[in-house]
Amino acid sequence: MNNYKETNPFIILDVDKKADKRQILKQVTFALSQHRYNAKMIAESQKTLFNPLKRVIAEFQYFIELSSPDTKITENLEKTYPIPELLNIHNEAETKK
């Protein structure tokens, strides 16, 4: 698996997740001049951040921490929506299709 820093378009282009197209283009030029990443990686990063769907996926992948879930949130969700109830809701939705 690739290293986090080697695949994260936000790190490769040194932009935050609120960067607009103008900021991204400026950073593409800067990244190419710095030679820290090859042109293909920089181009792929730009392409990812210019594509709305790919950008959302990248934001989710690189900015949402899933490795250590908050147990209180999980416990509260289970109290609010017990697993059997969720399965019933899912099964009812499937039968209506």
C-alpha positions as a printed NumPy array, in Angstrom:
array([[  0.   ,   0.   ,   0.   ],
       [  1.236,   3.49 ,  -0.821],
       [  2.404,   5.845,   1.853],
       [ -0.22 ,   8.345,   3.06 ],
       [  1.927,  11.347,   2.051],
       [  2.663,   9.857,  -1.371],
       [ -1.013,   9.559,  -2.316],
       [ -2.684,  12.462,  -0.52 ],
       [ -3.355,  15.15 ,  -3.151],
       [ -3.696,  17.789,  -0.437],
       [ -0.151,  17.076,   0.79 ],
       [  1.326,  16.718,  -2.694],
       [ -0.026,  20.138,  -3.695],
       [  0.276,  21.633,  -0.204],
       [ -3.312,  22.904,  -0.138],
       [ -6.025,  22.691,   2.472],
       [ -9.4  ,  21.143,   1.796],
       [-10.982,  24.557,   1.152],
       [ -8.611,  25.412,  -1.717],
       [-10.256,  26.659,  -4.902],
       [ -9.135,  25.991,  -8.489],
       [ -6.959,  29.117,  -8.587],
       [ -5.064,  28.115,  -5.435],
       [ -4.674,  24.562,  -6.725],
       [ -3.244,  25.76 , -10.061],
       [ -0.793,  28.035,  -8.243],
       [  0.348,  25.12 ,  -6.095],
       [  0.664,  22.828,  -9.143],
       [  3.177,  25.275, -10.625],
       [  5.006,  25.507,  -7.301],
       [  5.045,  21.728,  -6.795],
       [  6.479,  21.186, -10.281],
       [  9.261,  23.682,  -9.555],
       [ 10.117,  21.99 ,  -6.246],
       [ 10.659,  18.498,  -7.772],
       [  9.531,  16.731,  -4.565],
       [  6.962,  14.724,  -6.526],
       [  7.027,  13.646, -10.141],
       [  4.856,  15.405, -12.712],
       [  2.498,  12.432, -12.998],
       [  1.695,  12.495,  -9.252],
       [  1.16 ,  16.256,  -9.368],
       [ -1.131,  15.952, -12.397],
       [ -3.116,  13.153, -10.738],
       [ -3.485,  15.263,  -7.6  ],
       [ -4.753,  18.203,  -9.647],
       [ -7.154,  15.949, -11.551],
       [ -8.474,  14.513,  -8.264],
       [ -9.059,  17.93 ,  -6.72 ],
       [-10.729,  19.314,  -9.861],
       [-13.206,  16.418, -10.015],
       [-15.964,  17.083,  -7.426],
       [-16.68 ,  13.393,  -6.744],
       [-13.025,  12.38 ,  -6.486],
       [-12.353,  15.402,  -4.28 ],
       [-15.083,  14.43 ,  -1.803],
       [-13.684,  10.908,  -1.699],
       [-10.178,  12.289,  -1.069],
       [-11.475,  14.564,   1.687],
       [-13.183,  11.615,   3.327],
       [-10.16 ,   9.375,   2.893],
       [ -7.565,  11.821,   4.181],
       [ -9.398,  14.044,   6.654],
       [-11.822,  11.774,   8.5  ],
       [-10.153,   9.728,  11.206],
       [-11.72 ,   6.299,  11.376],
       [ -9.016,   4.396,  13.204],
       [-10.204,   5.171,  16.739],
       [-13.968,   5.639,  16.922],
       [-15.43 ,   7.344,  19.93 ],
       [-17.064,   4.578,  21.949],
       [-19.599,   6.969,  23.459],
       [-20.894,   7.865,  20.003],
       [-21.085,   4.186,  19.063],
       [-22.889,   3.324,  22.298],
       [-25.371,   6.188,  21.809],
       [-26.083,   5.087,  18.243],
       [-26.7  ,   1.54 ,  19.409],
       [-29.112,   2.786,  22.078],
       [-30.94 ,   4.997,  19.594],
       [-30.954,   2.503,  16.74 ],
       [-30.478,  -1.055,  17.964],
       [-29.009,  -3.354,  15.323],
       [-32.153,  -5.538,  14.99 ],
       [-34.247,  -2.419,  14.41 ],
       [-31.827,  -1.215,  11.727],
       [-32.019,  -4.598,  10.038],
       [-35.818,  -4.44 ,  10.076],
       [-35.756,  -0.977,   8.509],
       [-33.346,  -2.235,   5.85 ],
       [-35.451,  -5.333,   5.134],
       [-38.635,  -3.263,   4.851],
       [-36.929,  -0.926,   2.374],
       [-35.716,  -3.899,   0.327],
       [-39.165,  -5.476,   0.147],
       [-40.709,  -2.219,  -1.11 ],
       [-38.373,  -2.212,  -4.145]])
